[in-house]
Amino acid sequence: MKVLVAAPIHEKAIEVLKNAGFEVVYEEYPDKDRLVELVKDVDAIIVRSKPKITRKVIEAAPKLKVIGRAGVGLDNIDLKAAEERGIKVVNSPGASSRSVAELAIGLIFNVARKIAFADRKMREGIWAKKQAMGVELEGKTIGVVGFGRIGYQVAKIANALGMKVLLYDPYPTEERAREVGGKFVDLETLLKESDVVTLHVPLVDATYHLINEERLRLMKPTAILINAARGAVVDTSALVKALQEGWIAGAGLDVYEEEPLPKDHPLTKLDNVVLTPHIGASTVEAQMRAGVEVAEKIVEALKG
């Protein structure tokens, strides 16, 4: 059987596939025309957030049985086309949970203590000690929107830092909330009472622009917004306005409605926002876990 690996994955994942007796074809991020050529005789494909597995790609792969996503989101896979063909889609949802959670916490510290701002000023030869006045996290309230694997990890770390933890999720799990010292509240209450609001929800119809102008105006003027989920969970135009006009104090963003973020985007001009290029899952450990987990699932699917 043949497996096409169309994105970089950890070498241990390649070993899993080869040890199972599969032929592995590796080509990093082929364009759409090249991808259509490559899939003609493969039994499985592995991708990351790229390339896109469209209906055209699926229709060009008569032997295709499994599509593996080394990571969480399935935005780049035409799930309906796969379902119509009876093609199994597997991913590795838990592999990057800790890495994304740690990045979210890192963004909170960065915004709260103005670390990136201070670093920029130092490189410009400016000793901006007064302008870099920050706030402590201990004793502050963090609102975790989305209490799945990542939200749980964020809440656990925040609790250990001495923060009060508020939670919002459509499917509350009280037992797990107790494990992190958290309390479930409605979204409006969370936004009004939190000093930090951090987003950990998938992008679906119900969460598109979940944080919009109306909800940003509910937040404290001293509050920080963190988004390491999906860019479109936040209305970017409203967020820019909120940061410019001081509705909130700052933001830390790892995801954007348009990626890569354009060089001249208004967010890049603001000192009260910290920007990272969608690196939540970009750790050695997360990539190894994601690759190995999805490789094992493909072996199971093709041999089971």
Backbone bond lengths (Angstrom), bond angles and torsions (degrees), N, CA, C in turn:
res aa  C-N    CA-C-N  psi(-1)  N-CA   C-N-CA  omega(-1)  CA-C   N-CA-C  phi
1 M - - - 1.463 - - 1.525 109.58 -
2 K 1.326 115.93 152.73 1.458 120.78 -175.16 1.534 110.49 -118.85
3 V 1.330 114.07 134.41 1.464 120.59 178.00 1.529 108.42 -119.68
4 L 1.332 115.91 126.73 1.450 121.46 174.93 1.524 109.14 -94.08
5 V 1.322 116.35 120.95 1.452 121.93 174.42 1.527 106.43 -101.55
6 A 1.328 115.89 106.06 1.472 121.28 -171.54 1.524 113.20 -102.82
7 A 1.323 116.79 16.32 1.461 121.92 178.45 1.523 107.83 -156.98
8 P 1.328 117.85 157.28 1.464 119.74 -179.05 1.524 111.55 -64.57
9 I 1.323 116.88 126.96 1.464 121.61 172.92 1.525 107.75 -132.49
10 H 1.311 115.86 164.48 1.458 120.60 -175.33 1.526 110.69 -65.10
11 E 1.331 115.51 145.79 1.471 120.34 -177.69 1.520 112.45 -60.01
12 K 1.335 117.52 -28.46 1.467 119.93 178.26 1.527 111.30 -65.64
13 A 1.335 116.68 -30.65 1.463 120.66 177.18 1.527 110.19 -69.21
14 I 1.330 116.53 -39.85 1.468 120.63 176.35 1.528 109.81 -61.51
15 E 1.333 116.26 -40.40 1.469 120.87 178.71 1.520 111.31 -61.36
16 V 1.334 116.70 -40.77 1.472 120.53 178.85 1.529 110.33 -58.23
17 L 1.336 115.98 -44.06 1.467 120.67 -178.79 1.531 111.34 -67.50
18 K 1.318 116.48 -44.41 1.465 120.17 -178.72 1.521 111.80 -68.04
19 N 1.330 116.62 -38.43 1.465 120.83 178.64 1.529 112.00 -65.68
20 A 1.326 115.34 -22.76 1.471 119.96 177.17 1.531 111.27 -83.62
21 G 1.335 116.49 -2.25 1.458 120.71 177.32 1.510 114.91 91.47
22 F 1.344 117.35 12.58 1.461 120.18 -178.27 1.528 110.98 -87.96
23 E 1.305 115.64 148.45 1.455 121.34 169.70 1.522 107.24 -82.72
24 V 1.331 116.40 128.13 1.459 120.87 -177.45 1.523 109.63 -111.39
25 V 1.332 115.65 123.93 1.459 122.02 175.25 1.525 106.79 -109.63
26 Y 1.336 116.11 123.00 1.461 119.56 -177.63 1.519 110.45 -115.16
27 E 1.337 115.37 125.40 1.457 120.81 171.74 1.518 107.51 -146.61
28 E 1.321 115.95 117.71 1.464 120.99 -172.41 1.521 112.09 -76.17
29 Y 1.341 115.29 120.73 1.455 124.32 174.93 1.541 113.45 45.78
30 P 1.338 118.01 60.31 1.467 119.10 176.24 1.530 110.48 -65.05
31 D 1.340 116.78 149.26 1.469 118.64 176.81 1.522 109.05 -71.35
32 K 1.329 116.89 171.97 1.464 120.41 -170.26 1.519 113.19 -62.23
33 D 1.334 117.81 -36.72 1.460 120.11 179.36 1.525 111.52 -69.94
34 R 1.322 115.39 -42.73 1.465 120.05 178.54 1.528 110.66 -64.95
35 L 1.323 116.75 -38.20 1.466 121.24 179.73 1.526 110.94 -62.02
36 V 1.325 116.71 -41.27 1.470 121.00 177.96 1.530 110.37 -60.02
37 E 1.313 116.71 -36.34 1.466 120.88 177.58 1.524 111.25 -69.18
38 L 1.317 115.90 -43.86 1.464 121.01 -174.00 1.526 113.78 -67.68
39 V 1.339 117.75 -28.77 1.475 120.23 -172.22 1.530 113.71 -86.46
40 K 1.306 118.02 -0.41 1.468 120.35 -171.45 1.526 114.24 -60.16
41 D 1.334 117.00 -28.91 1.463 117.99 -177.68 1.521 112.68 -131.42
42 V 1.344 117.29 27.52 1.468 118.92 -179.25 1.521 111.59 -100.02
43 D 1.334 114.30 151.61 1.462 121.05 178.22 1.530 112.10 -95.39
44 A 1.328 115.65 -21.18 1.463 119.98 -179.58 1.525 109.69 -151.80
45 I 1.323 115.61 153.44 1.466 122.51 176.59 1.521 107.99 -129.35
46 I 1.326 115.78 140.36 1.465 120.72 172.00 1.524 108.30 -118.58
47 V 1.338 116.09 129.93 1.465 122.51 177.36 1.520 108.60 -131.49
48 R 1.314 115.45 170.89 1.459 121.50 167.32 1.530 106.37 -111.37
49 S 1.321 118.47 -134.56 1.468 118.68 177.74 1.527 110.58 -73.85
50 K 1.327 116.20 -14.23 1.457 124.24 171.95 1.516 107.25 -132.76
51 P 1.333 119.14 160.72 1.462 128.17 -10.32 1.527 110.85 -76.93
52 K 1.329 116.47 178.39 1.451 120.98 178.10 1.529 110.19 -83.80
53 I 1.320 114.50 132.72 1.466 120.05 174.00 1.520 106.74 -99.77
54 T 1.307 115.46 92.45 1.460 122.62 -175.43 1.527 110.56 -88.86
55 R 1.314 114.94 173.93 1.468 120.01 175.45 1.532 110.37 -58.03
56 K 1.338 116.61 -39.44 1.461 120.51 179.85 1.529 111.41 -60.65
57 V 1.322 116.19 -41.22 1.465 120.48 178.53 1.523 110.25 -65.24
58 I 1.320 116.09 -45.14 1.468 120.74 -178.81 1.528 110.68 -63.21
59 E 1.313 116.77 -41.55 1.469 120.23 179.60 1.529 112.18 -67.23
60 A 1.320 116.92 -22.37 1.466 120.84 179.99 1.527 112.35 -85.77
61 A 1.343 116.75 -1.53 1.466 121.28 -174.92 1.533 110.94 -119.90
62 P 1.337 118.04 81.43 1.473 120.94 -175.26 1.531 114.43 -64.12
63 K 1.337 117.70 -24.99 1.469 120.99 -177.99 1.530 112.85 -94.39
64 L 1.318 116.32 -4.16 1.466 120.21 -172.59 1.524 112.20 -63.17
65 K 1.341 115.23 128.17 1.465 121.47 -179.31 1.520 113.09 -119.31
66 V 1.339 116.73 -28.13 1.468 120.47 -175.97 1.524 110.18 -141.42
67 I 1.344 115.72 137.83 1.461 122.14 169.62 1.520 106.97 -116.01
68 G 1.320 116.44 124.33 1.458 120.94 -179.79 1.515 111.21 -110.05
69 R 1.308 116.06 132.39 1.474 121.61 176.19 1.525 107.73 -110.75
70 A 1.332 117.34 111.51 1.458 121.52 177.78 1.523 108.40 -76.67
71 G 1.312 115.93 83.41 1.454 122.68 -175.86 1.513 109.88 150.57
72 V 1.317 116.08 -159.04 1.466 120.52 -171.99 1.532 112.71 -102.05
73 G 1.338 116.61 -66.00 1.465 120.79 -170.86 1.514 113.26 -64.49
74 L 1.337 115.19 145.33 1.466 121.53 179.94 1.527 111.00 -113.68
75 D 1.340 115.86 23.05 1.461 121.35 -175.92 1.528 112.77 -58.51
76 N 1.326 117.11 -30.10 1.473 120.80 -174.36 1.520 113.55 -92.73
77 I 1.317 116.83 11.07 1.468 121.27 179.74 1.516 109.52 -119.65
78 D 1.328 116.76 130.34 1.466 121.23 176.66 1.524 107.75 -77.41
79 L 1.325 115.14 92.53 1.463 120.51 -174.65 1.520 112.10 -66.79
80 K 1.312 117.18 -33.92 1.466 120.62 179.95 1.524 110.42 -65.61
81 A 1.326 116.42 -44.96 1.474 119.96 179.00 1.517 110.83 -63.85
82 A 1.334 116.56 -38.69 1.463 120.22 178.20 1.523 110.98 -64.87
83 E 1.321 115.96 -43.22 1.464 120.38 -179.61 1.530 111.13 -62.84
84 E 1.318 116.41 -41.46 1.472 120.42 179.92 1.522 111.92 -60.44
85 R 1.329 116.29 -31.69 1.453 121.24 179.87 1.523 112.65 -90.44
86 G 1.314 117.39 -4.37 1.463 120.46 -177.14 1.514 112.63 73.22
87 I 1.325 116.42 25.45 1.461 121.68 -179.42 1.524 108.84 -87.75
88 K 1.318 115.09 129.21 1.456 120.32 -179.72 1.531 109.86 -78.70
89 V 1.331 117.08 137.29 1.460 122.05 176.41 1.526 108.11 -115.66
90 V 1.331 116.23 123.61 1.463 120.62 -179.27 1.527 109.14 -123.32
91 N 1.314 115.85 153.45 1.458 120.54 176.35 1.517 109.79 -143.37
92 S 1.323 116.84 -171.70 1.472 120.92 -179.07 1.524 108.66 -131.30
93 P 1.337 116.50 73.00 1.466 120.84 -170.44 1.517 115.69 -63.96
94 G 1.319 117.67 -28.53 1.461 118.48 -176.53 1.509 114.47 -91.98
95 A 1.330 117.07 -8.53 1.466 120.37 -170.05 1.522 113.80 -63.30
96 S 1.324 116.97 -36.32 1.465 119.44 -173.42 1.530 113.18 -106.60
97 S 1.326 117.62 8.39 1.466 120.13 -174.10 1.519 113.06 -55.69
98 R 1.330 115.68 -49.26 1.464 119.12 -177.64 1.523 110.77 -66.95
99 S 1.329 117.04 -39.47 1.465 120.05 -178.52 1.524 111.34 -63.80
100 V 1.333 117.09 -44.45 1.469 120.36 179.23 1.526 110.11 -65.79
101 A 1.325 115.94 -40.69 1.467 119.71 179.59 1.523 111.22 -62.08
102 E 1.326 116.46 -43.03 1.465 119.31 -179.77 1.523 111.48 -66.60
103 L 1.350 116.80 -35.67 1.463 118.66 176.23 1.524 110.24 -64.51
104 A 1.339 117.10 -43.15 1.467 120.49 179.03 1.526 110.70 -58.44
105 I 1.319 116.58 -44.09 1.463 120.44 177.95 1.528 110.19 -64.44
106 G 1.334 116.02 -39.59 1.457 120.07 177.55 1.525 112.18 -61.83
107 L 1.326 116.27 -40.35 1.467 120.43 177.45 1.528 110.89 -65.01
108 I 1.333 116.13 -37.80 1.472 119.30 178.58 1.527 110.03 -61.85
109 F 1.331 117.11 -48.79 1.467 120.76 177.96 1.527 110.43 -59.63
110 N 1.325 115.68 -42.89 1.459 120.74 -176.24 1.519 111.86 -61.41
111 V 1.341 116.02 -45.57 1.466 119.67 179.97 1.525 110.74 -71.82
112 A 1.335 116.13 -43.29 1.469 120.05 -176.75 1.524 111.55 -63.47
113 R 1.336 117.69 -36.78 1.463 121.12 -178.03 1.528 112.93 -104.37
114 K 1.327 116.92 6.69 1.472 122.64 175.61 1.533 112.37 53.57
115 I 1.315 114.67 42.57 1.463 120.18 -174.99 1.532 111.68 -67.23
116 A 1.333 116.68 -48.83 1.465 119.29 -179.28 1.530 111.15 -63.83
117 F 1.325 116.52 -39.95 1.467 121.28 177.70 1.532 110.31 -60.18
118 A 1.337 116.02 -48.29 1.458 120.71 -178.88 1.529 111.20 -63.02
119 D 1.315 116.41 -38.77 1.460 121.13 178.52 1.531 110.87 -62.75
120 R 1.336 116.14 -44.90 1.471 119.62 178.75 1.523 111.36 -59.71
121 K 1.325 115.64 -44.13 1.456 119.80 -178.23 1.533 111.48 -65.62
122 M 1.328 116.67 -39.97 1.457 120.48 177.86 1.523 110.76 -60.02
123 R 1.330 116.61 -41.35 1.464 120.57 -179.27 1.538 111.56 -69.69
124 E 1.339 115.19 -22.17 1.467 120.14 176.52 1.535 111.61 -87.64
125 G 1.344 115.73 -0.37 1.454 120.17 -178.92 1.507 113.86 80.78
126 I 1.343 116.31 20.41 1.473 121.03 -177.71 1.532 109.35 -108.96
127 W 1.325 116.66 125.48 1.467 122.08 178.52 1.536 107.65 -90.02
128 A 1.343 116.54 83.19 1.476 121.90 -170.15 1.522 111.71 -92.16
129 K 1.309 116.83 52.85 1.466 120.44 -175.05 1.527 112.28 -63.59
130 K 1.324 117.54 -44.59 1.461 120.16 -178.37 1.525 112.00 -68.38
131 Q 1.338 116.22 -41.00 1.466 120.39 -178.92 1.531 111.95 -68.69
132 A 1.336 116.84 -20.50 1.467 120.92 -177.38 1.530 112.50 -94.33
133 M 1.316 116.85 19.98 1.465 120.34 175.72 1.524 109.84 -60.96
134 G 1.340 116.96 127.03 1.459 120.73 -177.32 1.517 112.68 -118.73
135 V 1.332 115.64 -164.02 1.465 121.89 179.03 1.528 109.04 -133.28
136 E 1.337 115.62 152.44 1.456 121.66 175.21 1.521 110.08 -81.31
137 L 1.324 116.42 156.65 1.467 121.26 178.10 1.529 112.31 -94.36
138 E 1.319 117.00 -30.22 1.465 119.53 -179.01 1.525 109.76 -58.75
139 G 1.333 115.42 131.05 1.448 120.82 179.59 1.516 114.50 87.47
140 K 1.322 117.17 -11.79 1.463 121.17 178.05 1.529 109.98 -82.22
141 T 1.331 115.69 163.76 1.466 122.08 179.79 1.516 110.21 -102.33
142 I 1.332 116.13 127.76 1.459 121.33 174.88 1.525 108.79 -108.87
143 G 1.324 115.91 133.03 1.459 121.43 176.62 1.519 109.20 -107.11
144 V 1.320 116.25 116.03 1.460 122.24 -177.93 1.524 108.76 -100.46
145 V 1.321 116.57 111.83 1.466 122.08 -178.29 1.524 107.90 -96.91
146 G 1.328 115.96 106.73 1.455 122.13 -174.84 1.512 109.13 102.63
147 F 1.334 116.58 106.34 1.468 120.83 -173.81 1.525 110.37 -111.95
148 G 1.342 114.69 55.14 1.456 120.10 173.57 1.515 109.69 -93.59
149 R 1.336 116.43 -148.35 1.468 120.08 -176.78 1.530 112.22 -59.73
150 I 1.334 116.40 -46.60 1.462 119.77 -176.59 1.520 110.85 -73.52
151 G 1.331 116.45 -45.87 1.459 120.00 178.74 1.516 112.01 -57.34
152 Y 1.320 116.36 -37.73 1.468 121.08 177.98 1.522 110.60 -61.70
153 Q 1.353 116.19 -45.77 1.468 120.07 -179.32 1.530 111.53 -64.39
154 V 1.338 116.24 -41.35 1.468 119.99 178.48 1.524 110.29 -61.97
155 A 1.323 116.06 -46.05 1.467 120.64 -179.47 1.525 111.06 -62.56
156 K 1.313 116.55 -38.15 1.470 121.65 179.83 1.528 110.81 -63.15
157 I 1.338 116.18 -45.36 1.468 120.12 179.35 1.530 110.27 -67.39
158 A 1.337 116.42 -43.75 1.469 120.41 -179.20 1.526 111.35 -61.28
159 N 1.311 116.20 -40.01 1.464 121.06 177.60 1.521 110.46 -61.23
160 A 1.345 115.78 -41.53 1.469 120.18 178.85 1.522 111.78 -65.98
161 L 1.332 116.94 -25.84 1.468 121.53 178.09 1.529 112.39 -80.72
162 G 1.330 115.92 -3.57 1.461 119.45 179.34 1.512 113.66 88.26
163 M 1.342 116.76 20.89 1.459 120.17 178.85 1.525 110.16 -91.31
164 K 1.314 116.37 149.70 1.461 121.75 171.50 1.522 107.30 -79.62
165 V 1.336 117.96 132.86 1.463 121.81 -171.55 1.532 111.00 -111.89
166 L 1.331 115.92 117.87 1.459 122.18 171.12 1.529 108.29 -106.60
167 L 1.319 116.06 144.32 1.460 121.27 -175.48 1.516 110.77 -128.15
168 Y 1.333 115.48 143.00 1.461 120.18 170.42 1.520 108.27 -132.84
169 D 1.322 115.92 128.97 1.454 121.79 176.18 1.535 107.63 -159.66
170 P 1.348 117.48 140.04 1.469 119.24 179.06 1.536 112.81 -62.48
171 Y 1.337 116.12 -21.03 1.468 120.51 -178.40 1.526 109.17 -124.23
172 P 1.331 117.56 76.56 1.463 120.44 -175.53 1.522 113.22 -65.17
173 T 1.330 115.08 139.20 1.467 121.95 176.63 1.523 107.18 -121.87
174 E 1.308 115.00 97.54 1.462 121.01 -171.50 1.527 112.38 -62.63
175 E 1.325 117.02 -37.43 1.465 119.54 -178.29 1.530 110.80 -62.57
176 R 1.341 116.74 -44.78 1.470 119.86 179.19 1.524 110.90 -69.72
177 A 1.319 117.17 -30.58 1.467 119.84 176.13 1.524 110.29 -63.21
178 R 1.326 116.62 -40.55 1.470 120.11 179.19 1.529 111.26 -63.48
179 E 1.332 116.43 -32.51 1.472 120.68 -179.61 1.523 111.71 -62.17
180 V 1.328 117.41 -28.17 1.470 120.76 -178.03 1.532 111.78 -111.32
181 G 1.324 116.30 11.98 1.457 120.21 179.67 1.507 113.15 67.13
182 G 1.333 116.31 28.75 1.457 120.70 -174.43 1.518 113.86 -100.20
183 K 1.329 114.43 163.60 1.461 121.47 179.89 1.524 108.44 -134.86
184 F 1.330 116.70 129.00 1.460 120.91 177.87 1.524 110.90 -78.54
185 V 1.338 114.64 134.84 1.464 121.39 176.01 1.524 107.29 -139.32
186 D 1.325 116.77 171.64 1.460 119.04 174.99 1.525 109.19 -76.73
187 L 1.329 115.38 163.59 1.467 120.03 -173.90 1.526 112.21 -62.07
188 E 1.326 117.05 -40.44 1.462 120.76 -179.18 1.526 111.11 -61.27
189 T 1.326 116.33 -44.08 1.469 120.53 178.67 1.518 110.57 -63.29
190 L 1.321 116.28 -43.66 1.463 120.57 179.79 1.522 111.32 -58.77
191 L 1.325 116.69 -46.51 1.460 120.61 -178.09 1.527 111.59 -65.20
192 K 1.314 116.93 -37.88 1.464 120.90 -178.12 1.527 112.55 -72.23
193 E 1.338 117.58 -33.29 1.461 120.59 -170.70 1.523 114.35 -99.89
194 S 1.330 117.89 -13.64 1.468 120.00 -172.47 1.528 112.72 -86.59
195 D 1.330 114.87 142.33 1.464 121.31 172.00 1.530 110.30 -86.33
196 V 1.327 115.48 -26.40 1.466 122.55 174.53 1.518 107.56 -132.35
197 V 1.334 116.56 130.68 1.467 121.46 174.15 1.522 106.70 -116.34
198 T 1.339 116.96 123.30 1.456 120.81 -178.61 1.527 109.97 -124.00
199 L 1.320 116.21 132.82 1.470 122.40 -170.50 1.521 111.83 -102.35
200 H 1.331 115.91 129.01 1.468 121.22 -179.25 1.532 110.18 -143.61
201 V 1.334 114.32 56.15 1.463 121.00 -179.32 1.526 109.20 -119.57
202 P 1.331 117.80 154.24 1.461 120.11 174.55 1.527 110.13 -74.46
203 L 1.324 116.81 161.80 1.462 120.33 175.51 1.518 109.38 -90.39
204 V 1.326 115.36 105.83 1.463 123.28 175.12 1.527 106.57 -132.18
205 D 1.310 116.67 177.30 1.469 119.28 -178.39 1.530 112.01 -54.21
206 A 1.335 116.10 -40.65 1.467 120.53 -175.74 1.527 113.11 -71.53
207 T 1.342 117.83 -18.97 1.462 119.62 -177.80 1.522 112.86 -108.42
208 Y 1.327 118.45 -1.45 1.459 120.67 177.04 1.534 109.23 -62.65
209 H 1.314 117.24 122.45 1.467 123.62 -176.90 1.537 111.21 53.15
210 L 1.329 114.81 38.33 1.468 120.05 175.86 1.526 110.38 -55.55
211 I 1.329 114.94 -39.88 1.468 119.69 175.45 1.525 107.44 -99.46
212 N 1.319 114.36 100.51 1.471 121.40 -177.19 1.530 109.02 -116.02
213 E 1.322 116.62 -171.57 1.471 119.85 -177.06 1.521 111.65 -59.38
214 E 1.312 116.24 -44.76 1.465 120.14 -178.93 1.531 111.17 -58.42
215 R 1.318 116.54 -43.98 1.465 119.68 -177.01 1.526 112.06 -77.36
216 L 1.311 117.92 -31.77 1.466 119.95 175.09 1.527 110.53 -63.33
217 R 1.322 116.39 -34.92 1.465 120.56 -179.84 1.529 112.00 -70.40
218 L 1.343 117.26 -17.61 1.460 120.45 176.57 1.524 111.98 -75.81
219 M 1.329 117.13 -22.26 1.462 121.36 -174.29 1.531 111.89 -75.11
220 K 1.323 115.80 157.52 1.459 121.75 176.96 1.529 110.15 -65.85
221 P 1.318 118.38 147.86 1.473 120.38 175.66 1.531 112.15 -66.26
222 T 1.335 117.00 -14.90 1.469 121.84 177.68 1.535 112.13 -97.54
223 A 1.320 117.17 3.17 1.470 120.81 -172.41 1.524 112.47 -81.47
224 I 1.339 114.14 159.19 1.465 123.69 178.04 1.526 107.92 -119.39
225 L 1.332 116.03 136.17 1.459 121.54 176.06 1.529 108.99 -109.66
226 I 1.338 116.10 132.33 1.462 122.28 178.50 1.519 108.66 -120.62
227 N 1.326 116.62 130.77 1.468 120.16 175.42 1.524 110.29 -129.82
228 A 1.337 115.07 106.84 1.467 121.76 174.22 1.527 108.81 -122.58
229 A 1.347 115.34 27.87 1.467 120.85 -177.80 1.525 109.66 -103.00
230 R 1.333 116.98 -91.57 1.456 122.99 174.79 1.525 108.09 -137.67
231 G 1.322 116.46 143.12 1.452 120.93 -173.06 1.514 114.01 -56.97
232 A 1.339 116.65 -42.66 1.461 120.42 -173.55 1.524 113.88 -76.01
233 V 1.328 117.71 0.29 1.466 119.87 172.12 1.530 109.58 -67.39
234 V 1.336 116.07 -22.78 1.463 121.99 179.29 1.526 109.80 -114.53
235 D 1.316 116.49 135.48 1.465 121.89 172.50 1.530 106.99 -74.97
236 T 1.327 115.92 104.79 1.463 120.53 -172.79 1.520 112.73 -60.29
237 S 1.323 116.97 -42.58 1.473 120.24 -179.43 1.521 111.09 -60.05
238 A 1.327 115.69 -42.10 1.462 120.08 178.90 1.524 110.63 -66.52
239 L 1.332 116.90 -38.36 1.466 120.45 -179.96 1.527 110.90 -65.54
240 V 1.319 116.92 -43.84 1.468 120.23 178.00 1.526 109.91 -57.23
241 K 1.317 115.80 -44.89 1.469 121.04 179.19 1.526 110.94 -62.27
242 A 1.333 116.10 -42.23 1.466 121.02 -179.67 1.522 111.22 -63.47
243 L 1.330 117.17 -39.50 1.463 121.38 179.89 1.525 111.49 -73.01
244 Q 1.331 116.20 -37.81 1.469 120.53 179.87 1.523 111.96 -69.23
245 E 1.334 115.41 -38.17 1.465 119.89 -173.18 1.525 113.74 -98.33
246 G 1.340 116.58 -1.36 1.454 119.70 174.41 1.514 116.07 80.53
247 W 1.325 117.80 22.64 1.474 118.52 174.35 1.523 109.14 -64.05
248 I 1.341 115.99 -35.55 1.457 122.06 174.48 1.529 107.49 -128.82
249 A 1.342 115.48 164.43 1.465 119.11 -174.82 1.521 113.34 -82.19
250 G 1.330 116.83 -33.38 1.456 118.34 -175.92 1.510 112.16 -174.21
251 A 1.328 115.04 176.13 1.466 120.60 -179.70 1.520 109.85 -149.73
252 G 1.313 115.08 152.95 1.460 122.63 172.54 1.517 107.58 -126.74
253 L 1.326 117.16 121.22 1.463 121.32 -172.59 1.527 111.31 -125.93
254 D 1.319 115.43 133.19 1.467 120.79 173.42 1.522 111.35 -114.57
255 V 1.328 116.84 -9.99 1.469 122.02 -175.95 1.524 109.57 -135.08
256 Y 1.342 115.88 154.88 1.459 120.86 -171.23 1.524 110.24 -144.95
257 E 1.321 115.27 156.09 1.457 119.14 177.29 1.519 111.21 -66.15
258 E 1.332 116.42 -30.36 1.459 121.42 175.35 1.525 108.08 -122.29
259 E 1.324 116.02 119.94 1.462 120.39 179.11 1.524 109.86 -125.36
260 P 1.353 117.54 135.96 1.463 127.71 -5.16 1.533 111.76 -63.05
261 L 1.313 115.69 153.90 1.464 120.83 177.90 1.529 108.88 -67.24
262 P 1.345 117.64 126.11 1.471 119.80 179.91 1.526 112.23 -55.89
263 K 1.317 116.32 143.58 1.465 122.74 -175.69 1.522 112.43 -57.14
264 D 1.335 117.56 -35.75 1.466 121.14 -176.57 1.527 112.90 -99.57
265 H 1.325 117.71 19.20 1.467 121.25 -178.76 1.530 110.22 -62.81
266 P 1.339 118.16 142.91 1.476 121.10 -179.66 1.529 113.74 -54.28
267 L 1.327 118.03 -31.75 1.468 120.08 179.84 1.526 111.77 -60.58
268 T 1.327 116.49 -33.17 1.469 119.72 -177.18 1.521 112.56 -71.67
269 K 1.317 116.81 -11.25 1.475 120.77 -177.97 1.529 112.14 -95.53
270 L 1.329 117.65 -2.90 1.463 121.09 -173.24 1.523 111.51 -100.91
271 D 1.334 116.78 134.48 1.463 121.31 178.81 1.525 112.97 -80.40
272 N 1.336 117.87 -16.71 1.464 120.09 -175.90 1.528 112.83 -98.40
273 V 1.322 116.97 24.04 1.460 120.82 175.24 1.526 108.83 -135.18
274 V 1.330 115.58 138.63 1.463 122.12 175.74 1.527 107.78 -108.13
275 L 1.317 116.45 129.87 1.463 122.18 -174.02 1.526 110.52 -119.68
276 T 1.336 115.74 131.70 1.466 120.93 172.51 1.527 108.31 -129.04
277 P 1.336 118.08 152.22 1.471 121.40 -171.15 1.525 115.20 -88.68
278 H 1.343 116.77 63.04 1.470 123.05 177.23 1.530 110.87 53.33
279 I 1.332 115.35 57.76 1.466 121.16 -176.35 1.528 112.71 -109.34
280 G 1.331 117.12 15.87 1.462 120.00 -177.16 1.515 114.03 -51.95
281 A 1.324 116.52 -42.96 1.467 121.04 -178.10 1.521 112.19 -96.62
282 S 1.321 117.15 6.83 1.465 120.50 -174.09 1.523 112.01 -87.40
283 T 1.323 114.93 67.73 1.461 120.33 169.50 1.522 107.37 -127.10
284 V 1.306 115.71 155.32 1.472 120.70 178.89 1.527 110.06 -57.06
285 E 1.340 115.35 -43.23 1.466 119.65 -176.02 1.525 111.75 -66.58
286 A 1.337 116.28 -43.97 1.469 119.96 -178.40 1.516 110.97 -65.67
287 Q 1.324 116.87 -41.73 1.460 119.47 -178.68 1.523 111.80 -67.06
288 M 1.328 116.79 -36.48 1.453 119.37 176.48 1.532 110.70 -65.22
289 R 1.330 115.51 -47.22 1.468 118.62 -179.98 1.521 111.50 -62.41
290 A 1.331 116.90 -42.72 1.467 120.65 -177.92 1.518 111.05 -63.14
291 G 1.330 116.45 -46.20 1.462 120.20 -178.58 1.509 112.59 -65.62
292 V 1.324 116.41 -47.49 1.467 120.51 -178.09 1.529 110.87 -64.79
293 E 1.322 116.15 -42.65 1.472 119.47 -178.76 1.523 111.51 -62.26
294 V 1.326 117.26 -45.24 1.462 119.32 -178.28 1.524 110.54 -71.44
295 A 1.335 117.93 -34.19 1.464 120.90 176.76 1.528 110.74 -63.65
296 E 1.310 116.44 -42.84 1.478 120.34 178.82 1.528 111.16 -63.91
297 K 1.335 116.13 -37.35 1.470 119.33 178.78 1.531 110.94 -67.90
298 I 1.317 117.43 -35.29 1.465 120.77 178.39 1.532 109.84 -69.02
299 V 1.324 117.07 -42.59 1.464 120.37 176.29 1.523 110.11 -57.81
300 E 1.324 115.92 -45.83 1.468 120.85 -179.47 1.522 110.89 -62.23
301 A 1.334 116.14 -43.15 1.468 120.47 -177.57 1.535 112.00 -67.08
302 L 1.339 116.81 -41.16 1.467 119.71 -176.84 1.521 112.59 -79.79
303 K 1.315 116.55 -28.77 1.471 119.11 -178.36 1.520 112.66 -99.73
304 G 1.350 115.89 -16.19 1.463 118.93 -174.27 1.490 113.36 -80.16
